[in-house]
Amino acid sequence: MNDIVSRVNELPSELSDLIMFMARPRLSTAIQKEIHLEAALILCEQHYNWWYPKMCRYWHLNDIETTREFPDIHNYGKSIGIYFTKDELIFIAAQLLKCGCCKRHSQGILATPHCHNIRPHQSHRATRQMKNYYGNNTTCTCPCRHFLRVAAHHNVIKIS
């Protein structure tokens, strides 16, 4: 075994890194789905962290009481289309539609439920957020339904 590793290490670093990567055991599909969902949620969080300071600054510098509407970059729903590419939006929508965080959030954006597989256990991140915000584990704090509704309302994504 050590002979094989030493021979692989003699190869160029790009090739040896690729060989070592491909030799690792594969992740199960359940873990891959969780990683993709977590990536989509992190992208949503990054968008919010990008949008919120811009909106606050605009709100502070302008007289909001007389302004009829925000510029597109300051409107949350429209800023989704500005911040993300189409491919990213397709990825996020596909993951959030399969979230399955709770029965209420899986009832669908339209009339029909979009997710029939409710996860039996929340992720550690979701459980921690529920305890931080509500002090219990009964109220779901997942942003999946909110993000999908806002994006669909502003015609940023199509949900069928």
C-alpha positions in Angstrom: 0.0 0.0 0.0 2.8 2.4 0.9 4.4 1.6 -2.4 1.3 2.7 -4.3 1.1 6.0 -2.4 4.7 6.8 -2.9 4.4 6.2 -6.7 1.3 8.4 -6.8 3.2 11.1 -5.0 5.9 11.0 -7.6 3.3 12.1 -10.2 2.6 15.8 -10.9 0.7 17.3 -8.0 -2.5 18.0 -10.1 -2.7 14.4 -11.2 -1.8 12.9 -7.7 -4.5 15.2 -6.1 -7.1 14.0 -8.6 -6.2 10.3 -8.1 -6.4 10.7 -4.3 -9.7 12.5 -4.6 -11.2 9.9 -6.8 -10.0 7.1 -4.5 -12.0 8.4 -1.6 -15.3 6.7 -0.7 -18.3 8.4 -2.2 -20.9 10.3 -0.1 -24.3 8.7 0.2 -27.1 10.4 -1.7 -28.8 11.5 1.5 -25.7 13.4 2.6 -25.3 14.8 -0.9 -28.9 16.1 -0.7 -28.3 17.7 2.7 -25.1 19.4 1.4 -27.0 20.7 -1.7 -29.8 22.0 0.5 -27.3 23.6 2.9 -25.6 25.3 0.0 -28.9 26.7 -1.3 -29.7 28.0 2.2 -26.2 29.6 2.5 -26.7 31.3 -0.9 -30.0 32.7 0.3 -28.3 33.9 3.5 -25.5 35.5 1.4 -28.1 37.4 -0.7 -29.8 38.7 2.4 -26.5 39.8 3.9 -25.7 41.6 0.6 -29.2 43.2 0.3 -30.0 44.3 3.8 -27.1 46.9 4.3 -28.0 48.4 0.9 -31.6 48.7 1.8 -30.8 50.2 5.2 -28.5 52.8 3.7 -31.0 53.8 1.1 -33.7 54.0 3.8 -31.4 56.2 5.9 -30.3 58.5 3.2 -33.6 59.1 1.4 -37.0 60.2 2.6 -38.8 56.9 2.5 -42.2 58.3 3.6 -42.6 60.1 0.2 -40.9 57.4 -2.0 -43.4 55.2 -3.7 -41.1 52.3 -4.5 -37.5 51.3 -4.0 -35.1 51.0 -6.9 -34.8 47.4 -8.0 -31.6 46.8 -6.2 -33.2 47.7 -2.9 -36.4 45.7 -3.4 -35.9 42.3 -1.9 -37.7 40.2 -4.5 -36.2 42.0 -7.5 -32.7 42.0 -6.0 -32.8 38.2 -6.1 -32.8 38.4 -9.9 -29.9 40.9 -9.8 -27.7 39.0 -7.3 -28.1 35.5 -8.7 -27.5 34.1 -12.2 -30.2 32.0 -13.8 -28.3 28.8 -13.1 -28.0 29.7 -9.4 -31.7 30.4 -9.2 -32.5 27.1 -10.8 -30.3 25.3 -8.4 -31.7 27.2 -5.4 -35.3 26.6 -6.4 -34.7 22.9 -7.1 -33.2 22.4 -3.6 -35.7 24.5 -1.7 -38.6 22.8 -3.4 -37.3 19.5 -2.0 -36.4 20.9 1.5 -39.0 18.9 3.5 -38.2 20.8 6.6 -41.8 20.7 7.9 -45.4 19.9 6.8 -46.4 23.6 6.8 -43.5 24.7 4.5 -44.1 21.7 2.2 -47.7 22.6 1.5 -46.6 24.5 -1.6 -46.3 27.9 -3.0 -49.2 27.2 -5.3 -52.2 25.1 -4.6 -50.5 21.7 -4.6 -47.8 20.6 -2.2 -44.3 20.7 -3.7 -42.6 18.2 -1.2 -44.1 15.0 0.0 -41.0 13.8 1.8 -40.9 15.4 5.2 -37.5 14.9 7.0 -38.0 13.0 10.3 -35.2 15.0 11.9 -34.2 18.6 11.5 -30.6 19.5 10.6 -28.4 20.6 13.5 -28.4 24.1 12.1 -32.2 24.3 11.9 -32.6 22.9 15.5 -30.1 25.5 16.8 -32.0 28.3 15.0 -35.4 27.2 16.4 -34.0 27.1 19.9 -32.4 30.5 19.5 -35.5 32.2 18.1 -38.3 30.5 19.9 -36.9 28.6 22.8 -38.4 25.3 21.5 -38.3 22.9 18.6 -42.0 23.3 17.5 -41.7 26.4 15.2 -39.8 25.9 11.9 -37.5 28.8 11.0 -36.5 27.5 7.6 -36.6 30.3 5.0 -37.4 27.9 2.1 -41.0 28.9 1.6 -40.4 32.6 2.1 -37.6 32.7 -0.5 -39.6 30.8 -3.0 -42.8 32.9 -2.6 -40.9 36.2 -2.9 -38.9 35.0 -6.0 -42.1 33.6 -7.6 -44.1 36.8 -6.9 -41.5 38.9 -8.6 -41.3 36.5 -11.6 -37.6 35.7 -10.8 -38.3 32.0 -10.9 -41.1 29.8 -12.3 -42.7 27.3 -10.0 -44.9 24.8 -11.7 
